[in-house]
Amino acid sequence: MDDRSEAVKAADFVPERDPNLDGVILEALEIAGINVGASVYLSDLQSKRYGQWRAREDVYPASVIKVPIMAEAFRRFAQGSLKPDDPIVVSSKNQTTTSGPAPFSPGYKTTIGELVDFMIVHSDNVATNQLMDELGRQNVTEYMHALRMQTFLLGRKLSGSEPLIEDPEMSGRNRLPALEVGRLLELIACDAIDGAAEQRAVLARCADKEKLVPGLAPDDVFMHKTGETSSVSHDAGILTTPGGKQYVVVLYCEVEPRADNSDAAWVNPAMTDWMRAVRENL
């Protein structure tokens, strides 16, 4: 599939605003107590309707920015310009603090496919930075613009802690509003871009289950990516219910950093409460 045909498929999926879904979002925000600082996008893929709350706000996306990087990797796999088993040697310049299992020390021999997997499943920052070198951050940005995510920018490598990683090629602060990652997830859900099924399989294995997942109903399937810093906590994914209905659910939360500069995980129970309240109305 070439970029032009992907853009055509993206243009075909244009959900309409639904005041009822707006109401579901706002009621759940009130119940959870996180209406201040939240950005939300919620769409029903069957009815092609969506609701939102501040979804266009320029909230720092944290590790949710990794979903477009994955999409670019699978686009390149489909083109044949890269293969999942292409060998890569991890560079010392991409080292930073990360969470979960982290095999990517300098000189480690890996593959593009392994980097993608660890970037999404374990939110590995070193894998992400290495992929930015291999794929080219401008290529990722141009691809998202072709898919009508016009404010997206992959401008800077990720840092897991202070001091920030040295990044001479930095072109700005990363941008991915809740609305735009929601639209990308819609394309992945609807097989409108290259490698969509494979991307869903990777998202389904996301290791972080502390935000929206506890608020889901039994037997729901949530294919998602989370993100977190000291000032934001996010979750964004594709929800499939036992009855086969599909939704895209995105919740970004901005919070005031605490004195100890700890991650914003303290807001996660409220995110769970929000998801539980939303799920009761789907």
N, C-alpha and C positions, 0 to 999 in steps of 0.2 A: 504494500500500500504506500503510495507516495504522499508527500505532505499536503498536496492540493486536495486529494480525495479525503484525507483525514479532516481537513478544514471544512469540506462540504458536509461530512457526517456531523461535525461539531455544530455547524449552522442549523442542521435539521432538528437538533434537540434544543428547543427554546421553551422552557416551562413558563407558565403564566402565574402571576402572583395570586395567592389565595388568602383572603382575609381570615378564613377559619384557621389556617395553619399559623398565621401571625398570632392569632389568639391563643393557640396551643403553646406556642413558644413563650409568650408573655406571661401566661398563667403559671407555667413551669418555672420561669425565672423568679416570679414572686414567691412561689412555694420554696424554692431553693435558697432564696435570699441573695442571688447573685445578679440582679438586674443592672447594677452599676458595674461598668467595665466589661460587660459581656458582648460578644459578637456571635451571632447565630445564623446558620443557614439550615433549612430543613425542607427537603423535597420528596414528593411522592412520585416515584418513577412510573407507576401505572397511569395515573391521571395527568402526569406532566404539569404538576402544580407545585408551587413552593411558597414558603413563608420565610421571613427574615427579620432580624433585629440588629441594626448597626453592622450589617454583613459586609459593607464596603469600607469599613474603617481600616486604617493602616495600622493594624496591631502586629507586633513582631511575631512571625510565625513559628519561631524556634524550630524544632525538628520536623514539624509538618512540611517544611520546605523540601524534605527528602522525597516526598511523593513525586513532584515533577522531575527530580533527578532520575528516579526509577523509570518514569515514563520515557524520558529521553534514551535511557539505556535500551529499553525494549524497542523503541523506534529504530535505533541503530542495529539491533539484532535482526529486525525484519528487513532492513535495507541490505544487510550483509556486510556493512562496513566494520562491524564488531561481532564477535561471537562470545557467548557466555564463558567458554573455556579459554579465552585468550589470556595468556600469562601476564601477570603484573608483579613488580617488585615494589613493596611499600617503601615510601620515601620518608626520611627523617623530618623533612619540612612539614609533613602533615600530621605530626604527633600532637595530641592534645588529650585532656582528660575525657574519659568516656565512661559509659555505664555498661554493666553486663560483661559477658565474656569478651575479651579483647585480645585476639591473637596477633594484631597488626602492628608488631614492633618493626623498627627499621630493618630492611633487608628481608622481611618475611615474603615468601613466594606465594602468591594467591592468584585468583582469577577475577575477571569482571563479575561473573555470576556470584562468586562468594562475597565480593564487596557489596553488591546489591542486596543480597540476602541479609547480611549483618547490618547494613544501613537501616533497613526497614524493621526486621524482626527484633533486633537488639538495640536499635537506634545508635549504632556505632559512629562516632564522629570522625575517627581516623579513616574509616572506610568511606565516609561521605566526602571528606577532603580529597582523598585519593581519586575518587570518581569524578570530582570536579575538574581535576587535572586531566583525566583520561577523556572525558566527554566534552569539556570546554563549557564554562559557565555561560558564555554568550550563546552557544548552541541551545542550551536548555532554555534560556530566556526567549530566544527567537521562536522556538517550538511552542512555548506557552502562548506567545503573542499570536502565532498562527491559529491557535485553538481559541482565540478571543479572550484570553486572560491578559488584558492589556496593561494592567498595573504591575504584573509580576516582574520581579527582578531577583536573579541569583547573583548577588553582588559580592558576597564575602564568605570565606571559609568559616567553619564552625569552631567554636572554642568551648570546651567543657568547663572552664574555670578561668579565673584571672591568673596571670596576664593573658590577654587575647593572643591568639596565634598570629605570628607575623604573616602578612598577606600582601605582598607588593602589588598584586594584580587586583586588589579590591576596587570595585566600581560603585560601591554604595551599600546601604543597609538592605538586607534581604526583605522582599515584600511578597506576601501571598495572603490577601484578605480571605476571610471565611467564605465569602461568596465565590471566589475564584477556585479555591481548593474544592469547594462543593461542586462546582461545574466540572472540574477535572474528574472527580470521583463519579459523577454522572456518566461521563464518557467511558470511564473504565467499567462501570456497571453495565452499560449498554453495548459493549463491544464496538465502540465507535473509534477506538484508536488501536494501534498495533500492540500486540501482546497483552490485550486486556485480560484475558482469562488467566494468563500467567501472573499478571500483576495482582489480580484478586487472590490468587493462591498465596502469594507472598504476604499480602496484607492480612490474610486470615490467620497468619502465624505470629502476629505482633505479640510480643511478650508482656507488654504493659497492660495489665487488667485492672488498674486501680482507679480509673476515671469514670467512663460511661458504662463499661461492661457490667458492673454490679447492679446497675439499674435496669438491665434488660430482662425480658421475660424468659422463662425456661425454654430451651431449644431454639432461641434466636441465634442467628449467626451474624457476627459483626466483623467485617474485614476493614481494618482501620490503622491509623497512625497517630501517635500521640506526640506531644512536644511540651517541654517544660524548661523554665529558667527561674530565677529568683522573683521575676515579676509577671510571668504568664504561666498558665496551665491549659493545654489544648487537647482535644480529641476530635478526630474527623474520620468518618468511615461510611461504609455501605452496610445497611442493615437488611437482612432477609428474615422474615417472620416464618414460623412453621407453616402458615397458610400460603407461602410463596410470594407475598407482597414484598416490594423492595423500596427502601427509602435511603436517601443520603442525609446524614446527620453530622453537623459540624458545630461544635461549641468551643469558642475561644474565651478564656477568662483572663483579664488583666487584674492584678492585685498590687498593693503597695509592698515593696520589698521589706523584709524584716531586718532587724538590726544585725542579726547574725548572717545575713545574706544567704540564708538557706533557700532551697528550691520551693516553689509555690505549691508543693504537694498538699499543704494543709487545706487547700480549697477543693481537693478531690472529692471528699464526701458530699459537698454541695453539688458538684457536678453529677455525682451518682443520683442525688435527689432529683435534680433536673431531668435526667434521663428517665427515671422511674415515672415522673409526672407526665412527661411527653409520651412514654410508651403506653400509658393507660388510655391515651386518646388516639392511638393509631389503629 
